[in-house]
Amino acid sequence: MYLKILFLLVLSSVTTLVSVAQKDSSKSPLTISGYIDVYYSYDFSKPADHNRPPFIYSYNRSNEVNLNIGFIKASYNTSIIRANLAVMTGTYANANLASEPGLLKIIYEANAGIKLHRSKNIWLDAGVFESHLGAESAIGQKCLNLTRSFAADNSPYFETGVKVTYTSDNTKWLLSGLFLNGWQRIQRMDGNNSIAVGHQLTFSPSSSLTINSSSFIGNDKPDTVIQMRYFHDLYSKFYLQNKLCVLAGFDIGMEQNAPKSNRYHIWYTPYLMLQYPLSDKLRMGLRGEYYSDKNQVIIHTNTANGFQTFGYSINADYAIYKNVLCRIEARTFNSRDAIFMLNNKPDTDNYCITTSIAVAF
C-alpha cells in the first residue's frame, strides 16, 4: 500500500516537473522519459507457481500477462552537474531487488554527479547506477534478444557507490574506477563492512566497433566469513557489412571456497548474439550461450554437477513505430543434470516462448 502511494506521489511530482519544463523546453536542463515492457511467457514445464527457473531474473513469470519493468525517469544535465532519478515497478524489480528493504525496491536509478575538470571530461558520480558489468541492460529495447542472457541475469544489473569516469576528447576511450556497496546491492548486507571495487575500460574506435573490459573485486558475505570474489567481463560488439550486429562476450568469476582459503571456485559463461535487419522495421536475432558453475557459487541446483547448461534462442522483432517494439522469442536450455521439470518429471531440457511489447517515451 505504501509503495503504491509513494509511486503515485513521485509520478505526480514528475508530471509537475514536465509541465514546468515544457514552458521553456529550449533552455531547460530537465528531461523526462519512461519505459514500459509488458510480456507473456509460456514455459512448457508448466510450473504451478508460474515461476520460471530461479536463475532467470527478467521475464520470469510463466503463463500470465505481466509487466517486466515500467519506470519513469527525470534527468537533469548541465555542463558541470548531472542527476538522474527513476522509480520502477514490475517482475524485474520484484526479482532483482528482493533483498532490498522497503522503499528501496522501487529505485531503478538515483544518482548525482559533478564535473571535476573545466576542460576535460572527468566526472564524479554517486548513487544507484546501471551496472558497469555486462553488455545488456534491463531495458529490453537496447538488447539484441528479447530475454536476457545467462551472463546478464546472473551478474549485477545495478550497483550503488561512487565512481570517477574519464572520457577522452575524441570519445573513443572511457575509463572508470568504482567503489561499491557490494554485488548488486543498494543497502549493504548486515555484518559486511568491506568496500568492493571495480573498473571499466571501453574502446570505441568507430561507431561500428566497441570493446569493453570490466571487473569487480569484493566480498559479498559478512565480515566473519569473508570469501573474496573476483569477476571479469569482456565483450566486443561490432557490425559486419554495416548490417549484421555481432555481440561476443566471456565472463569469468572466482570466489574463495572458504574464508582465508587459497582455493577458489570458478564459474564462467561465453556467449554469442546476432541481430540482422530484414527491413526497416523487421529484424531477427539469434543467441548461443553456455554457463558453467559446477560449485554453485551463483546458481544453486543441489545436484552432483551443479549448473552446466547450454542455451539457445531465436527472436523476431517488429518496430511498429520508432519507440514501439513488438517481439517474440523461442528459447531452450539443455543442462548436464536434470534440473528442470517436463511432463511432471525431472528433465535436462527446458523450453519457453516469450512475447513482449515495449514502449519508450
N, C-alpha and C positions, 0 to 999 in steps of 0.2 A: 504494500500500500504506500509506504513512504517513498520507495523507489519511483513509483508511478507519479506521485506528487512532485518529487524533485525533477523528474524528466519533463513534466509539463511546465514547471516553473522555468527551467532552463530554455525550453522551446519557446516560451513566451518572451523571455529576455532576448533570445537570439532574433526573434521576429521583430522586436522593437529596434534592435540594432540594425537590422536590414532596412527598415523604413527610414531610420536616421541616415544610414549610409547612402541610400538611394537619392537623397536630397542633393548630394554633391558627389556623385559616384566618380566623377573625373578626378577628384582630389583625395577622396577617402582612402586611407591605407587599409581599411577593413573590408574583408571579403567573406561571404557566407557560401558554404557549399554543403552538399549532403549526398547520401548514397543509400539505396535500398536494394537488397538482394533477396528475392523470395524463391524458394526451391521446393521440389518434390523428389525424393529418392525412394527407390524400391529395392530393398535388399532381399535377394532370393532365399536367404536363410530364414526369412520371416520372423525376426526377433519379437517376442511377446511384449517386451518393454519399449519397442520401437527405437532402441539404440543400436547404431552401427558399431562395429568393433571398437574397443576402447582406445586404440591408437589413432583414431580419427577424431579431429577436433573442429573440423569445418564440414558443413553439410552432413551432420552426424545423426540425423533423425530419419527413420525409415517409415514409409507408407503413411505419410501425412504431409500436408502443405504447411510449410513453416517459413519463418524469417531467419536466414542465416545471419545477416547483420544489417542493421539500419542505424545510421548516425547522422547527426547534423554538426557542422563544424564552423567555427568562427576563427579566422586568421587575421592577424594584424602585422603588417610589414612596412617598415620604413628603411632608410639607408643604414640605420645603426641599431634598430630594435626590431625584434620579431617575436610573435607569440601565437600559439595555437591552442584551442580548446574544442574538444569533440566529445560528445556523450553518445552512447550507443545502447542498443538492446538486440536480442536475437540469440539463437542457439550457439553461435560463435562465442558470444560473451559468457553465456552460461558455462560452456565447456572450458574456456581458456582462463577465466578469472574465478573459477570455483573456489580457489583457496584464499581469495581476497575478501576482507571483511566489508560488510555493509555497502555504503555508497560508492566505494572504490570499484565495485563490479561494473559500473556503467561508464567508466573512464576509458575512452579509446585513445585519446591523446590529450595531454595537458603540459605544455612546456613554454618556456620563455628564453630568449637569447639576446645577447648584446654583441655588437661588433667590436673586436679588440684592437683593430689597426685601421688607421684612417684610409690608407690606400690599398692594403692587401685584404683579401677575402678570408679573414680569420674570425671565427665566431665561437663564443662560449654559450652553450645552451644547457638548461637544467630542467628536469621534469620527467614526464612519461612520454616516450617516443615509440615509433615503429622500430622494430629490431634492426640492428645493423648486420645481422646474420641472415643469409639466405637471399635467393633471387626472387622469391614470391612474396605476395602481400595478402593481407586479409581481404583486400578489395579485389573481388574476382575479375572485374573488367581489366585489371592491369596484368592478369596472368594468361599464359598461353592455353591452359586447360581449365575446365570448369571447376573440378575439385582440386584440393591441394595435394602435393606430393608427400611421400613418407618424410622427406627431408624437412619440408615446411611445417607439417603438423607435429613433428617431434623435435623441433628446436624452437627457440623463442620467437613469438610473433611481436612481442613488445618488451620494453625494458624501462627501468627507472634509474636515473642517475644524472651525472654531469659529463659533458663531452666538449672537447675542443676540436674544431674542424677547420682545415685549410683547403681551399680550392685554388688551383693555380690560375694565373691571369688568363691563360688560354683555355681554361675549364677542362683540360684533358686529364688532370690529376686531382684526386681527392684523397686527403689523409685525415683520419680522425682517431683520437685517443679517448677512451671512455673509462669512467669509474661508475660501477653499477651496484644496485642493491642485491643482485643475485640473478639466477637463471629464470627469466620470465616472471618477475615479481614487481609489484608496486610496493607493498609493505614487506619489510624484511621478515624472514622466518624467526619465530621465537627462539631465543638462545643462540642466534647467529649474529656475530658482530664483525665478521670479516668482510673486507671490500673485494668485490670482483672487478677485474679489469678486462679491457678488450681493445681491439684495433680494427680499423677498416682502411684498406688501400684500394682505390679504384682507378683504373686507367682506361680512358675512352679516347683513343686517337682519332676516331671519326664517329659519325652518327650510326654507323653500321657495325661497330665493334666495341664491346665493353668486357673488361677482365677485372674480376674482383677477388680480393683476399680479405677474410675477416676472421677474428679469433675471439675466444672467451677463455679466461682463466679465473677460477674461483672455487669456493666451497659452498655447496648448496645444502649443507646439513648443519645442525647445531654445533657449536664450538667444541662440545665434549666428544664429538665423533667426527672430527674433520676428515673429509676424504676429498682431496683436491681433484678438480675436474679441468681438463684441457680439451678445447674443442676448436677445430678449424674448418672453415667453409671456403671453398674455392669454386668459382664458376666463371664461365665465359658465355656471353650472348652475342651472336653475330648473324648477319644476313648473307645468303648466297644468291647471287643474281638479283639482288635488291628485292627478292620476294620471299624465299624460304627463310623463316626465322628459326634459328637453332639455339637452344639453351642446354649447355652441358655442364654438369657440376659433380663435385665429390666432397662429401662431408665426412670427417673422421673425428672421433672423440675418445678420450681415455680418462678413467677415474680410478683412484686408488681402491683396491679391493677390500681394504680395511684401514682404519686410522693408523698413520705413521708407517704404512706398508711401502715397500719398494716395488710391489707388483701392481699391475693395472689391468682393469677390464677395458676392452676396446670394442667400440661399435663403429660402423661406417655405412655410408649409403652413396652409391653412384647413381646418376640419373641422366636421362636424355629426353628433351622435349622438343617437338617440332610444330611449327604452325605455317600453313600455306594458304594464301588467299586465292579463292576460286573466282571471285568477282569483287566489286567494290563493297558488297555487303555480306558475302558469304565466305567463310574460311573454315579450314579443317585443322584439327590438332591431333597429335599422337604423343604418347609418353611411354617410356620403359624405365623401370627403376628396380633397385634391389636394396634391401635393408637387412643388415646382419647385426644382431645384438644377442649373441649366444649367452652372455652373462646377465641379461635382462636389467641393464642399468637404466635404460629409458623406457623400454616396452616390456611389460611383465606378462608372461604366458604361463608360468608354473609348469613348463614342460621340459623334457630332457635336453632339447637342443635350443631352447629359447626361441627368439624371434629371428628366423631366417626366411625371408619372404620376398618373392618377386611380385611386381605389379605392372599391369599394362592397361592403357586406356586409349580410347578414340573419341573425339568430340567434334561436333559441328556447331558453329556459331553464326548467328544471323543478326546483323545490326539493323533493326527496324528504323531507328533514327541514329544520329551521331551519338546520342547519350543513352540509348536504349538497346540492350543486348539480350537476345534470347539464345539459350544454349541447351544442348543435350549431350550426354556423355555415357558411354558404356565402359565399365571398369571391372577388372578381375584381379584377384590375388591368388597366389599359389605359394603355400608355406611348406617347410620341411616337416613340421609336426601338424597334427590335426587340431588346430587352434580355432577353427570355425565350426559352424553347425550348418548342415544341409540335409533336408528331409528328416529332421529331428535326430540326426546322428552326427558325431564328430567328423569333421572333414578337413582336408588340406586346402580346399578351394572356397572362394567367396566370389559372388557375382552381384553386381549392382548397376542400376540405371538411374541417372540423375538428370533432371531438367531444372532450368532456372530462368528467371527474367530479372535483369538488374537495370536500375535507373540511376544515373548520376545527374546531379543538378547543382 
